[in-house]
Structure formats: C-alpha cells, structure tokens
Amino acid sequence: MDRSGMAGYRETPGNLGAYIMSRDHEDGRSTIVTVSYWESFDAIRSFAGDEIDRARFYPEDDQYLVDREWIVTHFTVGA
C-alpha cells in the first residue's frame, strides 16, 4: 500500500496527509481503512479523476482484497 495508494496520495499536489488503519480479525482477514486529507475537491480530482466518489484501485490490489468498497465518502473537516 505504501508503494501504490499512499505514494499516489503523497505525490499529488494538494494532499495534506494520509493514514492507513487496520484491524485484524480472528479468521485471519483484516479490515483496512484509508483516510486522506486534501486542500480542496479539485486536489482530490487531480488524484482520483472526475468521479471522486468512486474508489481508485491498483492492479496489485487483486492479490490482497477479498472484498472492496467502491464508494468513497468525503467529509469537510471543521475548525
């Protein structure tokens, strides 16, 4: 994840930071959540393309993902 998605976030102008959170389950699987911070929706578009609510995946994800979320939820961070 560091070489694909996280690197993509960090290399995109307007990215203010990104984090990966994981939770391991007893069945050996893990849930992964990524949170990224952006200057603007235009900055998100420069990373994700025009459909910013659609998740972006990489070819190598297929070897790790059992299931995937296709929808991205955006929030505005308050002061």
DSSP file (Angstrom, degrees, kcal/mol; ACC not computed):
  #  RESIDUE AA STRUCTURE BP1 BP2  ACC     N-H-->O    O-->H-N    N-H-->O    O-->H-N    TCO  KAPPA ALPHA  PHI   PSI    X-CA   Y-CA   Z-CA
    1    1 A M      >       0   0    0      0, 0.0     5,-2.5     0, 0.0     6,-0.5   0.000 360.0 360.0 360.0 -30.6    0.0    0.0    0.0
    2    2 A D  I   > +     0   0    0      1,-0.2     5,-0.6     4,-0.2     6,-0.0   0.868 360.0  46.9 -66.0 -34.9    2.9    2.3    0.6
    3    3 A R  I   5S+     0   0    0      3,-0.1    -1,-0.2     4,-0.1     0, 0.0   0.665 126.1  23.0 -83.7 -15.8    4.2    1.9   -3.0
    4    4 A S  I  >5S+     0   0    0     -3,-0.2     4,-2.7     3,-0.1     5,-0.2   0.646 130.1  16.0-112.5 -89.2    0.8    2.4   -4.6
    5    5 A G  I  >5S+     0   0    0      1,-0.2     4,-2.6     2,-0.2     5,-0.2   0.909 128.1  45.9 -59.1 -48.9   -2.0    4.3   -3.0
    6    6 A M  I  ><S+     0   0    0     -5,-2.5     4,-2.5     1,-0.2    -1,-0.2   0.907 115.0  47.7 -64.7 -40.7   -0.1    6.0   -0.2
    7    7 A A  H  ><S+     0   0    0     -5,-0.6     4,-2.1    -6,-0.5    -1,-0.2   0.905 110.8  53.2 -64.3 -40.2    2.7    7.1   -2.6
    8    8 A G  H  X S+     0   0    0     -4,-2.7     4,-0.6     2,-0.2    -2,-0.2   0.911 110.4  47.1 -61.2 -43.0    0.0    8.3   -5.0
    9    9 A Y  H >< S+     0   0    0     -4,-2.6     3,-1.5     1,-0.2     6,-0.2   0.976 113.9  46.4 -58.9 -55.1   -1.6   10.4   -2.3
   10   10 A R  H 3< S+     0   0    0     -4,-2.5    -2,-0.2     1,-0.3    -1,-0.2   0.777 111.5  51.5 -63.6 -28.9    1.7   11.9   -1.1
   11   11 A E  H 3< S+     0   0    0     -4,-2.1    -1,-0.3    -5,-0.2    -2,-0.2   0.560  89.7  94.5 -85.3  -8.2    2.8   12.7   -4.6
   12   12 A T  S X< S-     0   0    0     -3,-1.5     3,-1.9    -4,-0.6    35,-0.1  -0.743  82.9-118.2 -89.4 122.8   -0.4   14.6   -5.6
   13   13 A P  T 3  S+     0   0    0      0, 0.0    33,-0.1     0, 0.0     3,-0.1  -0.315 100.2  33.9 -56.2 136.8   -0.3   18.3   -5.1
   14   14 A G  T 3  S+     0   0    0      1,-0.4    25,-2.4    -4,-0.1     2,-0.4   0.312  81.5 131.3  97.0  -7.8   -2.9   19.4   -2.5
   15   15 A N  E <   -A   38   0A   0     -3,-1.9    -1,-0.4    -6,-0.2    23,-0.3  -0.673  34.7-173.3 -78.5 130.1   -2.6   16.3   -0.4
   16   16 A L  E     -     0   0A   0     21,-3.5     2,-0.2    -2,-0.4    22,-0.2   0.408  60.4 -48.9-103.0  -1.1   -2.2   17.2    3.3
   17   17 A G  E     -A   37   0A   0     20,-0.8    20,-3.0    -8,-0.1    -1,-0.4  -0.660  48.0-143.4 145.9 159.3   -1.6   13.7    4.6
   18   18 A A  E     -A   36   0A   0     18,-0.3     2,-0.3    -2,-0.2    18,-0.2  -0.991   9.5-166.5-153.0 146.8   -2.9   10.2    4.5
   19   19 A Y  E     -A   35   0A   0     16,-2.9    16,-2.4    -2,-0.3     2,-0.5  -0.970  11.8-147.3-135.5 148.2   -3.1    7.3    7.0
   20   20 A I  E     -A   34   0A   0     -2,-0.3     2,-0.4    14,-0.2    14,-0.2  -0.975  16.4-171.4-114.0 129.2   -3.8    3.6    6.8
   21   21 A M  E     -A   33   0A   0     12,-3.2    12,-3.0    -2,-0.5     2,-0.3  -0.954   5.5-172.0-118.2 140.7   -5.7    2.0    9.7
   22   22 A S  E     -A   32   0A   0     -2,-0.4     2,-0.4    10,-0.2    10,-0.2  -0.957  14.6-165.9-134.1 152.9   -6.1   -1.8   10.0
   23   23 A R  E     -A   31   0A   0      8,-2.1     8,-2.7    -2,-0.3     2,-0.3  -0.967  17.5-143.8-137.1 119.0   -8.0   -4.2   12.2
   24   24 A D  E     -A   30   0A   0     -2,-0.4     2,-0.3     6,-0.2     6,-0.2  -0.609  14.4-151.5 -84.2 142.2   -7.1   -7.9   12.3
   25   25 A H    >   -     0   0    0      4,-3.0     3,-1.8    -2,-0.3    -1,-0.0  -0.746  26.4-112.0-111.3 159.9   -9.9  -10.4   12.6
   26   26 A E  T 3  S+     0   0    0      1,-0.3    -1,-0.1    -2,-0.3     4,-0.1   0.747 112.9  63.9 -63.1 -24.4   -9.9  -13.9   14.2
   27   27 A D  T 3  S-     0   0    0      2,-0.1    -1,-0.3     1,-0.1     3,-0.1   0.387 121.1-102.6 -83.8   6.5  -10.4  -15.5   10.8
   28   28 A G  S <  S+     0   0    0     -3,-1.8     2,-0.2     1,-0.4    -2,-0.1   0.323  86.9 115.2  93.2  -9.1   -7.1  -14.2    9.5
   29   29 A R        -     0   0    0     -5,-0.0    -4,-3.0    37,-0.0    -1,-0.4  -0.480  50.5-149.2 -88.6 165.4   -8.5  -11.4    7.5
   30   30 A S  E     -A   24   0A   0     -6,-0.2     2,-0.5    -2,-0.2    -6,-0.2  -0.976   9.4-135.9-133.1 148.3   -8.0   -7.7    8.1
   31   31 A T  E     -A   23   0A   0     -8,-2.7    -8,-2.1    -2,-0.4     2,-0.4  -0.910  23.0-162.3-100.5 130.4  -10.1   -4.6    7.5
   32   32 A I  E     -A   22   0A   0     -2,-0.5     2,-0.4   -10,-0.2   -10,-0.2  -0.951   7.8-174.9-116.7 131.9   -8.1   -1.7    6.1
   33   33 A V  E     -A   21   0A   0    -12,-3.0   -12,-3.2    -2,-0.4     2,-0.5  -0.994   7.6-159.1-125.7 131.9   -9.4    1.9    6.1
   34   34 A T  E     -A   20   0A   0     -2,-0.4     2,-0.4   -14,-0.2   -14,-0.2  -0.934   6.0-171.8-111.8 133.1   -7.6    4.8    4.4
   35   35 A V  E     -A   19   0A   0    -16,-2.4   -16,-2.9    -2,-0.5     2,-0.3  -0.991   7.5-179.6-122.4 128.8   -8.1    8.4    5.4
   36   36 A S  E     -A   18   0A   0     -2,-0.4     2,-0.4   -18,-0.2   -18,-0.3  -0.953  16.8-144.5-129.8 151.7   -6.6   11.2    3.4
   37   37 A Y  E     -A   17   0A   0    -20,-3.0   -21,-3.5    -2,-0.3   -20,-0.8  -0.939  19.7-174.2-118.2 135.8   -6.7   14.9    3.8
   38   38 A W  E     -A   15   0A   0     -2,-0.4   -23,-0.2   -23,-0.3     3,-0.1  -0.921  33.3-132.0-132.9 152.6   -6.9   17.4    0.9
   39   39 A E  S    S-     0   0    0    -25,-2.4     2,-0.3    -2,-0.3   -24,-0.1   0.839  87.8 -17.7 -67.6 -34.5   -6.7   21.1    0.3
   40   40 A S     >  -     0   0    0    -26,-0.2     4,-1.6     1,-0.1    -1,-0.2  -0.967  67.3 -96.4-163.0 168.8   -9.8   21.1   -1.9
   41   41 A F  H  > S+     0   0    0     -2,-0.3     4,-2.3     1,-0.2     5,-0.1   0.824 122.0  59.8 -66.9 -30.4  -12.1   18.9   -4.0
   42   42 A D  H  > S+     0   0    0      2,-0.2     4,-1.6     1,-0.2    -1,-0.2   0.888 102.7  51.8 -63.8 -37.5  -10.0   20.0   -7.1
   43   43 A A  H  > S+     0   0    0      2,-0.2     4,-0.9     1,-0.2    -1,-0.2   0.897 108.5  51.2 -64.5 -39.5   -7.0   18.4   -5.4
   44   44 A I  H >X S+     0   0    0     -4,-1.6     4,-3.4     1,-0.2     3,-1.0   0.917 107.1  54.2 -62.0 -42.6   -8.9   15.2   -4.9
   45   45 A R  H 3X S+     0   0    0     -4,-2.3     4,-2.4     1,-0.3    -1,-0.2   0.856 100.7  59.4 -60.0 -35.2   -9.9   15.3   -8.6
   46   46 A S  H 3< S+     0   0    0     -4,-1.6    -1,-0.3     1,-0.2    -2,-0.2   0.780 117.1  33.4 -67.1 -23.6   -6.2   15.5   -9.5
   47   47 A F  H << S+     0   0    0     -3,-1.0    -2,-0.2    -4,-0.9    -1,-0.2   0.873 132.5  26.8 -90.1 -48.4   -5.7   12.2   -7.7
   48   48 A A  H  < S-     0   0    0     -4,-3.4     3,-0.3     1,-0.3    -3,-0.2   0.631 100.4-124.8 -96.4 -16.6   -9.0   10.4   -8.3
   49   49 A G     <  -     0   0    0     -4,-2.4    -1,-0.3    -5,-0.4    -2,-0.1  -0.454  54.2 -44.6  92.5-175.6  -10.3   11.8  -11.6
   50   50 A D  S    S+     0   0    0      1,-0.2     2,-1.5    -2,-0.1    -1,-0.2   0.793 127.4  67.6 -65.1 -30.3  -13.7   13.4  -12.1
   51   51 A E    >   +     0   0    0     -3,-0.3     3,-1.7     1,-0.2    -1,-0.2  -0.606  60.4 167.3 -91.1  77.8  -15.6   10.7  -10.2
   52   52 A I  T 3  S+     0   0    0     -2,-1.5    -1,-0.2     1,-0.3     4,-0.1   0.650  70.3  61.8 -71.0 -13.5  -14.2   11.5   -6.8
   53   53 A D  T 3  S+     0   0    0     -3,-0.1    19,-2.4    18,-0.1     2,-0.5   0.445  88.0  86.2 -89.1   0.3  -16.9    9.3   -5.1
   54   54 A R  B <  S-B   71   0B   0     -3,-1.7    17,-0.2    17,-0.2    16,-0.1  -0.887  84.8-118.0-103.6 128.1  -15.6    6.2   -6.9
   55   55 A A        -     0   0    0     15,-2.6     2,-0.5    -2,-0.5    -2,-0.1  -0.250  21.2-134.3 -63.1 148.3  -12.7    4.3   -5.2
   56   56 A R        -     0   0    0     -4,-0.1     2,-0.3   -51,-0.0    -1,-0.1  -0.915  24.9-173.4-106.9 128.9   -9.4    4.0   -7.0
   57   57 A F        -     0   0    0     -2,-0.5     3,-0.0   -52,-0.0     0, 0.0  -0.816  14.7-138.0-120.6 161.8   -7.7    0.6   -7.1
   58   58 A Y    >   -     0   0    0     -2,-0.3     3,-1.9     1,-0.1     4,-0.5  -0.840  28.5-110.8-116.7 154.0   -4.4   -0.6   -8.3
   59   59 A P  G >  S+     0   0    0      0, 0.0     3,-1.1     0, 0.0     4,-0.2   0.848 116.4  56.4 -54.1 -37.7   -3.7   -3.9  -10.3
   60   60 A E  G >  S+     0   0    0      1,-0.2     3,-1.1     2,-0.2     4,-0.3   0.648  87.6  79.5 -71.9 -13.1   -1.8   -5.4   -7.3
   61   61 A D  G X> S+     0   0    0     -3,-1.9     4,-2.6     1,-0.2     3,-1.9   0.822  78.1  71.4 -61.7 -30.4   -4.9   -5.0   -5.1
   62   62 A D  G <4 S+     0   0    0     -3,-1.1    -1,-0.2    -4,-0.5    -2,-0.2   0.791  92.3  55.8 -59.4 -28.9   -6.5   -8.1   -6.6
   63   63 A Q  G <4 S+     0   0    0     -3,-1.1    -1,-0.3    -4,-0.2    -2,-0.2   0.619 119.4  30.5 -79.9 -10.3   -4.0  -10.3   -4.8
   64   64 A Y  T <4 S+     0   0    0     -3,-1.9     2,-0.4    -4,-0.3    -2,-0.2   0.696  97.6  87.6-116.5 -29.8   -4.9   -8.9   -1.4
   65   65 A L     <  +     0   0    0     -4,-2.6     3,-0.1     1,-0.2    -1,-0.0  -0.617  36.2 175.9 -86.7 127.8   -8.5   -7.8   -1.4
   66   66 A V  S    S-     0   0    0     -2,-0.4     2,-0.3     1,-0.4    -1,-0.2   0.821  82.1  -0.4 -86.3 -41.5  -11.3  -10.2   -0.6
   67   67 A D  S    S-     0   0    0      2,-0.0    -1,-0.4     0, 0.0     2,-0.3  -0.920  72.3-157.0-140.8 163.3  -13.9   -7.5   -0.8
   68   68 A R        -     0   0    0     -2,-0.3     2,-0.5    -3,-0.1   -13,-0.0  -0.998  19.3-124.4-147.3 149.7  -13.8   -3.8   -1.6
   69   69 A E        -     0   0    0     -2,-0.3    -2,-0.0     1,-0.1   -14,-0.0  -0.824  18.7-169.8 -90.6 128.5  -15.7   -0.7   -1.1
   70   70 A W        +     0   0    0     -2,-0.5   -15,-2.6   -16,-0.1     2,-0.4   0.645  64.8  73.0 -93.2 -17.2  -16.5    1.1   -4.3
   71   71 A I  B     -B   54   0B   0    -17,-0.2     2,-0.4     2,-0.0   -17,-0.2  -0.846  66.0-153.1-105.9 134.1  -17.8    4.3   -2.9
   72   72 A V        -     0   0    0    -19,-2.4     2,-0.5    -2,-0.4    -2,-0.0  -0.868  10.0-147.6-102.3 135.8  -15.6    6.9   -1.2
   73   73 A T        -     0   0    0     -2,-0.4     2,-0.4   -19,-0.0   -20,-0.0  -0.912  10.8-156.6-106.9 128.9  -17.2    9.2    1.4
   74   74 A H        -     0   0    0     -2,-0.5     2,-0.3     2,-0.0   -21,-0.0  -0.834   9.5-173.7-106.4 141.9  -15.9   12.7    1.7
   75   75 A F        -     0   0    0     -2,-0.4     2,-0.5     2,-0.0    -2,-0.0  -0.949  22.9-128.2-129.5 150.8  -16.2   14.9    4.8
   76   76 A T        -     0   0    0     -2,-0.3     2,-0.5     0, 0.0    -2,-0.0  -0.885  25.6-134.5 -97.7 130.4  -15.3   18.5    5.5
   77   77 A V        -     0   0    0     -2,-0.5     2,-0.1     2,-0.0   -40,-0.0  -0.735  20.0-147.8 -87.8 125.8  -13.1   19.0    8.5
   78   78 A G              0   0    0     -2,-0.5    -1,-0.0     1,-0.1     0, 0.0  -0.440 360.0 360.0 -88.6 166.1  -14.2   21.8   10.8
   79   79 A A              0   0    0     -2,-0.1    -1,-0.1     0, 0.0    -2,-0.0   0.465 360.0 360.0 -73.9 360.0  -12.0   24.0   12.9
